[in-house]
Amino acid sequence: MSSAPIIIIGAGPAGLLAAIAAGKQALVLERNPYPGKKLLLSGSGQCNFTNALDNDDFLFHLRSASHFLKPALYAFDKDAFIDLLAREGCGSAKREDGKYFPETKHSASVRDALYQAAVKSGAKFSFDTHVSSVSKQAGGGFAVKTDKTVISADRIILATGGKSYTQTGSDGLGYVIAKSLGHKIEPLTPALASVDLIPASRFTDCAGISLKNVPIAFCSPQGRIKDRGDLLFTHTGLSGPVILNNAFLIKAGSSIAISFVEGGAHKLQDLVLQEPKKSLQTALKAFALPTALIARILGYLAIDGSQQLAQLKSKDRNLLGAYLQNAVFHVKSVESFETAMATAGGIDLADIRIRTMESRICPKLYFAGEILNYHAPTGGFNIQLAASTGWLAGSSAVLPPS
Ligand SMILES: Cc1cc2nc3c(=O)[nH]c(=O)nc-3n(C[C@H](O)[C@H](O)[C@H](O)COP(=O)(O)OP(=O)(O)OC[C@H]3O[C@@H](n4cnc5c(N)ncnc54)[C@H](O)[C@@H]3O)c2cc1C
């Protein structure tokens, strides 16, 4: 049986950063023929790998997982990430919204830089190698069974990703391996997902329209959730950051209330008094809504947009005002794991040491990346966290030189 001091399972951003930190002690096993298959798809092929928030603001967005992730982020934060990429010849560019991308706008630049750094640090890679199980050996260490052979290792870093976009290699087997080694898995849910609506056709002609900083509210198993953010209409439903970030809490059959115009009822009343001679569809532009959306709302409510505001019947004014303020959409379905961008749920954080990423249940087993039970919003959080936890796991797993 061949052996390696540290076996890292998975060559996504978490596994690559673990390999960079662990150096020549590391052997990375990856089922795909090349590293970072999901990384290549990220950010629509441009890879939004981090953002400009300072560490405390970054952590604020991670809800209950922020305490757990703090040591990892401080060990390898956005500045460390940007510096590492720069050392490997990959410059970074910050967009106006604070998101960081490679200067080339090609995710391959980030992937290649990370792989190059890992190879330079001495890590070895075995591609086309599918790990089917990991078991503890009687004399200590682990036996890692692949589709080709069995390899023994003193330490394991499980960086197999979540369960979404399974065609990239993250099919959820990592959870099965963790469970077999005694770990508890918090229920898995598709995250960063769009929703389809009933009826899908109601706002189809608004597909592509995006609205800034819109308040939404919905009921979830955790109670009534209120949030605000950018919203996008799709051909079959809703997307955009405010939907993607909350998707793990939205269920089929839920209703989402969207406020197109906050205080819409009062504002419409004021408009009628101020601009009585204007046509309704022209006057509504004062609310900074796209023309196509105004037309769709009026069509849906069967209100004639060409009439002057003064002619608007009070019944229609009340109906329109209430809808602008609180339009209710019914969710048919939330995107499945096949197309969701991330997985919420995963390895219970209570069983992992936050300063090392080592298991409390199975010593010498470490975790990194999306396999862990954290949920992060869109905007470079996920890749940064995979990198941070990967770096911490790799640095902690390195054995002192003998
Ligand atoms: C379309 C899309 C766009 C995205 N865009 C962004 C973005 O712009 N910014 C952002 O921050 N996040 C983005 N994300 C999320 C981000 O890509 C992931 O959160 C991140 O890649 C997770 O890193 P990871 O290393 O934990 O897992 P992964 O990247 O999933 O890597 C895990 C690796 O482990 C391998 N593996 C799994 N099981 C085995 C096994 N049994 N044996 C051997 N190998 C195995 C897999 O093949 C895979 O290569 C996007 C996700 C998707 C799907």
The ligand as an SDF file (V2000), in Angstrom:
LIG
                    3D

 53 58  0  0  0  0  0  0  0  0999 V2000
  -22.0690   28.2690  -11.3750 C   0  0  0  0  0  0  0  0  0  0  0  0
  -21.4000   28.6700  -10.0820 C   0  0  0  0  0  0  0  0  0  0  0  0
  -20.8860   29.9430   -9.9580 C   0  0  0  0  0  0  0  0  0  0  0  0
  -20.2730   30.3350   -8.7590 C   0  0  0  0  0  0  0  0  0  0  0  0
  -19.7310   31.5880   -8.6780 N   0  0  0  0  0  0  0  0  0  0  0  0
  -19.1050   31.9630   -7.5390 C   0  0  0  0  0  0  0  0  0  0  0  0
  -18.4430   33.2210   -7.4610 C   0  0  0  0  0  0  0  0  0  0  0  0
  -18.3320   33.9780   -8.4360 O   0  0  0  0  0  0  0  0  0  0  0  0
  -17.8840   33.5710   -6.2570 N   0  0  0  0  0  0  0  0  0  0  0  0
  -17.9020   32.7290   -5.1620 C   0  0  0  0  0  0  0  0  0  0  0  0
  -17.3610   33.1020   -4.1120 O   0  0  0  0  0  0  0  0  0  0  0  0
  -18.4770   31.5150   -5.2390 N   0  0  0  0  0  0  0  0  0  0  0  0
  -19.0520   31.0970   -6.3890 C   0  0  0  0  0  0  0  0  0  0  0  0
  -19.6030   29.8490   -6.4750 N   0  0  0  0  0  0  0  0  0  0  0  0
  -19.4720   28.9260   -5.3170 C   0  0  0  0  0  0  0  0  0  0  0  0
  -18.0290   28.3930   -5.2230 C   0  0  0  0  0  0  0  0  0  0  0  0
  -17.5780   28.0030   -6.5190 O   0  0  0  0  0  0  0  0  0  0  0  0
  -17.9370   27.1930   -4.2690 C   0  0  0  0  0  0  0  0  0  0  0  0
  -18.4780   27.5590   -3.0250 O   0  0  0  0  0  0  0  0  0  0  0  0
  -16.4810   26.7410   -4.0990 C   0  0  0  0  0  0  0  0  0  0  0  0
  -15.9770   26.2350   -5.3180 O   0  0  0  0  0  0  0  0  0  0  0  0
  -16.3750   25.6530   -3.0320 C   0  0  0  0  0  0  0  0  0  0  0  0
  -15.0430   25.2500   -2.9710 O   0  0  0  0  0  0  0  0  0  0  0  0
  -14.6570   23.8000   -2.3950 P   0  0  0  0  0  0  0  0  0  0  0  0
  -13.1930   23.6420   -2.6670 O   0  0  0  0  0  0  0  0  0  0  0  0
  -15.1500   23.6470   -1.0200 O   0  0  0  0  0  0  0  0  0  0  0  0
  -15.4890   22.7710   -3.2870 O   0  0  0  0  0  0  0  0  0  0  0  0
  -15.4580   22.4860   -4.8620 P   0  0  0  0  0  0  0  0  0  0  0  0
  -15.0280   23.6720   -5.6160 O   0  0  0  0  0  0  0  0  0  0  0  0
  -16.7740   21.8840   -5.1730 O   0  0  0  0  0  0  0  0  0  0  0  0
  -14.3140   21.3970   -5.0120 O   0  0  0  0  0  0  0  0  0  0  0  0
  -14.4640   20.0980   -4.4740 C   0  0  0  0  0  0  0  0  0  0  0  0
  -13.6200   19.1450   -5.3120 C   0  0  0  0  0  0  0  0  0  0  0  0
  -13.6220   17.8620   -4.6970 O   0  0  0  0  0  0  0  0  0  0  0  0
  -13.7010   16.8820   -5.7050 C   0  0  0  0  0  0  0  0  0  0  0  0
  -14.2980   15.6650   -5.1380 N   0  0  0  0  0  0  0  0  0  0  0  0
  -15.5140   15.5450   -4.5710 C   0  0  0  0  0  0  0  0  0  0  0  0
  -15.7090   14.2710   -4.1500 N   0  0  0  0  0  0  0  0  0  0  0  0
  -14.5840   13.5830   -4.4710 C   0  0  0  0  0  0  0  0  0  0  0  0
  -14.1930   12.2280   -4.3040 C   0  0  0  0  0  0  0  0  0  0  0  0
  -14.9960   11.3270   -3.7190 N   0  0  0  0  0  0  0  0  0  0  0  0
  -12.9580   11.8520   -4.7610 N   0  0  0  0  0  0  0  0  0  0  0  0
  -12.1340   12.7570   -5.3620 C   0  0  0  0  0  0  0  0  0  0  0  0
  -12.4690   14.0510   -5.5440 N   0  0  0  0  0  0  0  0  0  0  0  0
  -13.6790   14.4690   -5.1010 C   0  0  0  0  0  0  0  0  0  0  0  0
  -14.5930   17.5030   -6.7670 C   0  0  0  0  0  0  0  0  0  0  0  0
  -14.3890   16.8940   -8.0300 O   0  0  0  0  0  0  0  0  0  0  0  0
  -14.1720   18.9650   -6.7260 C   0  0  0  0  0  0  0  0  0  0  0  0
  -13.1750   19.2590   -7.6740 O   0  0  0  0  0  0  0  0  0  0  0  0
  -20.2070   29.4220   -7.6690 C   0  0  0  0  0  0  0  0  0  0  0  0
  -20.7250   28.1320   -7.8060 C   0  0  0  0  0  0  0  0  0  0  0  0
  -21.3060   27.7540   -9.0080 C   0  0  0  0  0  0  0  0  0  0  0  0
  -21.8320   26.3590   -9.1450 C   0  0  0  0  0  0  0  0  0  0  0  0
  1  2  1  0
  2  3  1  0
  2 52  2  0
  3  4  2  0
  4  5  1  0
  4 50  1  0
  5  6  2  0
  6  7  1  0
  6 13  1  0
  7  8  2  0
  7  9  1  0
  9 10  1  0
 10 11  2  0
 10 12  1  0
 12 13  2  0
 13 14  1  0
 14 15  1  0
 14 50  1  0
 15 16  1  0
 16 17  1  0
 16 18  1  0
 18 19  1  0
 18 20  1  0
 20 21  1  0
 20 22  1  0
 22 23  1  0
 23 24  1  0
 24 25  2  0
 24 26  1  0
 24 27  1  0
 27 28  1  0
 28 29  2  0
 28 30  1  0
 28 31  1  0
 31 32  1  0
 32 33  1  0
 33 34  1  0
 33 48  1  0
 34 35  1  0
 35 36  1  0
 35 46  1  0
 36 37  1  0
 36 45  1  0
 37 38  2  0
 38 39  1  0
 39 40  1  0
 39 45  2  0
 40 41  1  0
 40 42  2  0
 42 43  1  0
 43 44  2  0
 44 45  1  0
 46 47  1  0
 46 48  1  0
 48 49  1  0
 50 51  2  0
 51 52  1  0
 52 53  1  0
M  END
$$$$
